[in-house]
């Protein structure tokens, strides 16, 4: 029986996410990124505990890409950046929609502009032109509002700086994808996701919970997961 994902190689591994057998290559390359693997999947657990050399190399590359994004940020700004990046990594667009790097750039830029405008004493909400970006912005705004409510409006400036860093990173990723001719992938099988933005995938890999961490079954609480002093 051929793998239902690639339709090329022999299906040998039982995939609990798809409820079917798939090939080892698709299991290894599409897990988590394109296949919604459950936390108790044996292949996923084994890969996290004993990552192959190619995965270790990817982790090194990811860290090398993330560290410059934190450069010159204060500790508080870096915490806000990581909080907003983690939320971005978990964002799920509506059915049949794909979140691309330009959407992340638009969402971060619009919210940063809103905070910067408020800092000048003007109440005006900037909105992205993309509906997908607008929904992401609403999620990011909810988190920022919660942090500011608990810690004071002085954090608005730091949040705007963190958002600008995300905006610039997303624009850089989008420009790189355009140069390489990359295009969004549409869903092609049950259980497969559309290809996400490069920046969202980077955040998802770097900020993924450690092996054995409990996965939330419901939407995350409104309380911020990072306490900002």
C-alpha positions in Angstrom: 0.0 0.0 0.0 1.3 3.4 -1.0 1.6 6.2 1.5 -1.5 8.4 1.2 0.5 11.6 1.8 3.1 11.3 -0.9 1.6 8.5 -3.0 5.2 7.4 -3.8 6.6 5.3 -1.0 5.3 2.2 0.8 3.3 3.0 3.9 4.9 1.3 6.9 4.1 3.4 10.0 0.8 3.7 11.7 0.0 7.5 12.0 -2.4 8.2 14.9 -3.1 11.7 13.6 -4.3 10.5 10.1 -5.7 7.1 11.3 -3.8 5.5 8.4 -0.3 4.1 7.6 2.2 6.5 6.1 5.8 6.1 4.9 8.8 6.8 7.2 9.9 9.8 5.1 6.6 11.6 5.4 6.4 10.7 9.1 9.9 12.2 9.7 9.6 15.3 7.5 5.9 16.3 8.0 5.4 15.6 11.7 4.1 18.6 13.7 4.7 21.0 10.7 2.1 19.5 8.4 0.6 16.7 10.4 -1.2 17.3 13.7 0.7 14.7 15.7 -0.7 13.9 19.1 1.6 14.2 22.1 1.5 10.5 22.8 2.7 9.4 19.3 5.6 7.0 19.8 7.5 8.2 16.7 7.2 11.9 17.8 8.3 11.1 21.4 11.3 9.0 20.1 12.3 11.8 17.7 12.3 14.4 20.5 14.3 12.3 22.8 16.8 11.1 20.2 16.9 13.7 17.4 18.8 12.6 14.3 21.8 14.7 13.1 19.6 16.5 10.5 17.2 17.6 13.3 20.1 18.7 15.5 21.4 20.8 12.6 18.0 22.3 12.1 17.9 23.3 15.8 21.3 24.9 15.5 20.1 26.9 12.4 16.9 27.9 14.2 18.8 29.2 17.2 21.1 31.1 14.9 18.1 32.7 13.3 16.3 33.6 16.5 19.2 35.1 18.5 19.6 38.1 16.2 15.9 38.9 16.7 16.5 39.3 20.4 19.7 41.4 20.0 19.6 44.8 21.6 16.3 44.2 23.3 15.9 44.8 27.0 15.0 41.8 29.2 11.4 43.0 29.3 11.2 43.6 25.6 12.7 40.1 24.9 10.1 38.5 27.2 7.4 40.3 25.4 8.9 39.3 22.0 8.9 35.6 23.1 5.4 35.8 24.4 4.0 37.3 21.2 6.1 34.9 19.1 4.7 31.9 21.0 1.2 33.2 20.4 2.0 33.7 16.7 3.3 30.1 16.5 0.0 28.7 17.8 -2.3 30.9 15.7 -4.6 28.9 13.5 -6.3 30.7 10.6 -9.9 30.0 9.6 -10.6 27.0 7.4 -9.2 27.2 3.8 -7.0 30.1 4.8 -3.3 30.2 5.1 -1.2 32.4 7.4 1.8 33.7 5.4 4.8 35.9 6.5 3.2 39.0 5.0 0.1 38.5 7.3 2.4 38.3 10.4 4.2 41.5 9.2 0.9 43.3 8.7 -0.6 42.2 12.1 2.5 43.1 14.0 2.9 46.5 12.2 -0.7 47.5 12.7 -0.7 46.7 16.4 2.7 48.4 16.9 1.4 51.5 15.2 -1.7 51.5 17.4 0.4 51.3 20.5 2.8 54.0 19.2 -0.2 56.3 18.4 -1.6 55.8 21.8 1.7 56.7 23.3 1.3 60.1 21.7 -2.1 60.6 23.3 -4.1 59.7 20.2 -6.6 56.8 20.3 -6.7 55.3 16.8 -6.7 51.6 15.9 -4.6 50.8 12.8 -5.9 47.7 11.0 -4.2 45.3 8.5 -5.6 45.1 5.0 -5.6 41.3 5.2 -8.5 39.5 7.0 -6.1 36.7 8.1 -3.7 39.4 9.5 -6.5 41.2 11.2 -7.5 38.0 13.1 -3.9 37.5 14.2 -3.7 41.1 15.3 -6.8 40.6 17.5 -5.1 37.7 19.2 -1.9 39.7 19.8 -3.9 42.7 21.0 -5.7 40.6 23.5 -2.4 39.4 25.0 -0.9 42.9 25.0 -4.0 44.4 26.7 -3.9 41.7 29.4 -0.2 42.4 30.1 -0.7 46.1 30.1 -3.7 45.8 32.4 -1.7 43.9 35.0 1.6 45.8 34.7 0.8 49.3 33.6 0.8 51.3 30.4 4.5 51.8 30.4 4.8 48.4 28.8 3.0 49.6 25.7 6.3 51.1 24.3 8.2 47.8 25.0 5.4 45.8 23.4 5.5 48.1 20.3 9.3 47.5 20.0 8.8 43.7 20.3 6.1 43.8 17.6 8.3 45.9 15.3 11.0 43.2 15.6 8.5 40.5 14.7 7.3 42.7 11.7 10.9 43.1 10.4 11.6 39.4 10.8 8.4 38.5 8.9 9.2 40.9 6.1 12.7 39.4 5.8 11.3 35.9 5.6 8.7 37.0 3.0 11.4 38.6 0.9 13.6 35.5 1.1 10.7 33.3 0.1 9.9 35.6 -2.9 13.5 35.4 -4.0 13.5 31.6 -3.8 10.1 31.4 -5.6 8.4 29.6 -2.7 4.6 29.4 -2.7 2.0 28.4 -0.3 0.9 24.8 -0.3 -2.8 24.0 -0.3 -4.3 21.2 1.9 -4.1 17.9 0.0 -5.3 15.3 2.5 -7.3 15.0 5.7 -5.2 15.9 8.7 -2.7 18.0 6.6 -2.4 21.7 7.2 -1.6 24.3 4.5 2.0 25.3 4.6 2.5 28.0 7.2 4.7 31.0 7.1 8.4 30.5 7.5 8.5 32.7 10.5 5.6 30.9 12.2 7.3 27.5 11.5 10.5 28.9 13.1 8.7 30.1 16.2 6.8 26.8 16.4 10.1 24.8 16.3 12.0 27.0 18.7 9.2 27.6 21.2 7.6 24.2 21.2 7.0 22.7 24.6 9.5 20.1 25.8 8.8 16.4 25.4 6.2 15.2 27.9 4.8 18.7 28.5 1.0 18.7 28.9 -0.7 20.0 25.8 -3.8 22.3 26.4 -7.1 20.9 25.2 -8.8 24.2 25.1 -8.0 27.8 24.3 -5.2 29.2 26.5 -6.2 31.3 29.5 -6.3 35.0 29.2 -3.6 35.2 31.8 -0.2 35.8 30.2 2.1 32.8 30.4 5.1 35.1 31.2 5.1 37.5 34.1 6.4 40.9 33.0 7.9 42.8 35.9 
